[in-house]
Amino acid sequence: MVSWKSSESDPSAYDFEVQAASDQLEGGMSWVAVGFSRGDADMGGDTVLMFNSHTGEVELYWNDEGGSSSSAADPDNPGVEAGHIAYTSSGDPLLYLYGLATRAAALEFVLPPTSDDAGEVETNDLESESFYLLAAAGPLETDGEYPTKHFVKAASQEEIDFTECCA
């Protein structure tokens, strides 16, 4: 599940909430993410907010075209402010992972060295472009720092104009 609204604290930003449930997630060693994809609902060439349950941080990630690799876009996370990351179990085998963060409507960052287009500047503006919304969740590597392949994923059926959603 992904929801968003205009940020009350910053009129040029949006608050995003994302939640996933799976019996394959592990409490303090999981991630949940929301991605913004141009032109298609497939992973690859996307800007991503990745919530890490181990570090308690929200990081700005970039998924290369084809979705073959994912890496932190900028260690300073420009335009991203962590709100809350939590996980809980309802007593059944499902684990629920939840994240809340504020994201600037307009992001600009240099693609990471591991990217196919390393060094190029990526501009991502929710108020001048429409995006497919992606959501995914999965485990972290054993050190708790990096995401591994997702177990849960979903995508919007059409592009979203974020300026029409929020007053």
C-alpha positions in Angstrom: 0.0 0.0 0.0 1.2 3.5 -0.9 -0.4 6.8 0.0 0.7 10.4 -0.3 -0.4 13.9 0.4 1.0 17.4 0.2 3.4 18.0 3.1 2.0 20.3 5.7 5.5 21.5 6.7 6.7 22.2 3.2 4.4 23.2 0.3 7.0 22.0 -2.3 7.1 18.4 -0.9 5.0 15.3 -0.5 4.6 13.0 2.4 4.7 9.3 1.4 3.6 6.3 3.4 4.3 2.8 2.3 3.4 -0.5 3.9 4.0 -4.1 2.9 3.1 -7.5 4.4 4.8 -10.8 3.8 5.6 -14.0 5.6 9.1 -13.8 4.1 10.1 -10.5 5.7 12.3 -10.4 8.8 11.6 -7.6 11.3 14.9 -5.7 11.7 16.4 -7.0 8.4 14.0 -5.9 5.8 13.3 -3.0 3.4 10.2 -1.4 1.9 10.3 1.1 -1.0 8.3 3.3 -3.2 9.5 4.0 -6.7 8.8 6.6 -9.4 9.0 5.3 -12.9 8.7 7.3 -16.2 6.8 5.8 -19.1 6.2 2.3 -17.8 5.2 0.3 -14.8 8.4 -1.8 -14.9 11.3 -1.5 -12.6 14.3 0.1 -14.1 15.3 3.8 -14.6 13.5 4.7 -11.4 14.0 7.0 -8.5 13.3 5.2 -5.3 12.7 6.0 -1.6 14.0 2.9 0.3 13.1 2.4 3.9 15.7 0.3 5.8 14.3 -1.3 9.0 17.8 -2.2 10.3 19.3 1.3 10.1 16.0 3.2 10.5 16.9 5.4 7.6 15.2 6.4 4.3 17.6 6.5 1.4 17.3 7.9 -2.1 18.1 5.0 -4.5 18.4 4.7 -8.3 17.4 1.6 -10.2 19.2 1.2 -13.5 17.4 0.5 -16.7 16.3 -3.1 -16.8 16.2 -3.2 -13.0 19.4 -5.1 -12.8 21.0 -3.1 -10.1 20.0 -0.7 -7.4 22.3 1.7 -5.6 22.2 4.7 -3.3 21.8 7.8 -5.5 23.3 10.3 -3.1 24.6 9.6 0.4 23.3 13.0 1.5 19.7 12.1 0.4 18.9 15.5 -1.1 15.2 16.4 -0.8 14.4 13.3 1.4 13.5 13.5 5.1 12.9 10.4 7.2 9.7 10.3 9.2 9.1 6.9 10.7 10.0 3.3 10.0 8.4 0.4 11.9 7.6 -3.3 11.7 5.1 -5.4 13.6 3.7 -8.8 13.6 0.0 -9.5 14.2 0.7 -12.9 15.7 0.2 -14.6 12.4 3.1 -15.5 10.1 2.8 -12.1 8.3 5.2 -9.2 9.2 4.1 -5.7 8.4 6.7 -3.2 7.4 5.8 0.5 7.4 7.6 3.7 6.3 6.8 7.4 6.2 9.0 10.1 4.6 8.8 13.5 3.1 10.1 13.9 -0.4 10.8 17.2 -2.2 8.6 17.4 -5.3 11.7 18.2 -7.4 14.8 16.1 -7.0 18.1 16.5 -8.8 21.1 14.3 -8.2 24.1 12.8 -10.0 23.6 9.1 -10.9 25.8 6.9 -8.7 29.1 5.3 -9.9 27.5 1.9 -10.1 24.8 3.2 -12.5 24.9 2.4 -16.3 24.8 6.2 -16.8 27.2 7.2 -13.9 27.8 10.9 -13.5 24.7 12.0 -15.5 22.3 14.3 -13.7 18.8 12.9 -13.0 15.9 15.3 -12.6 12.7 14.0 -11.1 9.8 16.5 -10.6 6.4 15.3 -9.3 4.8 18.6 -10.2 5.9 18.7 -13.9 5.8 15.0 -14.8 3.6 12.0 -14.3 5.0 8.8 -12.9 4.0 5.2 -12.5 4.2 4.4 -8.8 6.1 1.2 -7.8 6.1 -0.5 -4.4 8.3 -3.4 -3.2 9.7 -5.0 -0.1 12.3 -7.6 0.6 15.2 -8.7 2.8 18.5 -6.9 3.5 21.9 -8.4 3.1 23.3 -9.9 6.2 25.1 -6.7 7.2 21.7 -4.9 7.1 22.9 -2.2 4.8 21.8 -3.1 1.3 18.6 -4.4 -0.2 18.4 -7.8 -1.9 15.8 -9.0 -4.4 12.2 -8.1 -3.4 9.6 -10.7 -2.4 6.6 -8.3 -2.7 6.1 -5.9 -5.6 3.2 -3.9 -7.1 2.8 -1.0 -9.6 0.1 1.5 -10.5 -1.8 0.6 -13.7 -1.4 4.1 -15.1 0.8 7.2 -14.6 -0.1 9.4 -11.6 -0.3 13.2 -11.9 0.6 14.1 -8.3 -0.6 17.7 -8.7 -4.2 16.4 -9.1 -4.1 14.5 -5.8 -3.5 17.0 -3.2 -4.8 20.4 -2.2 
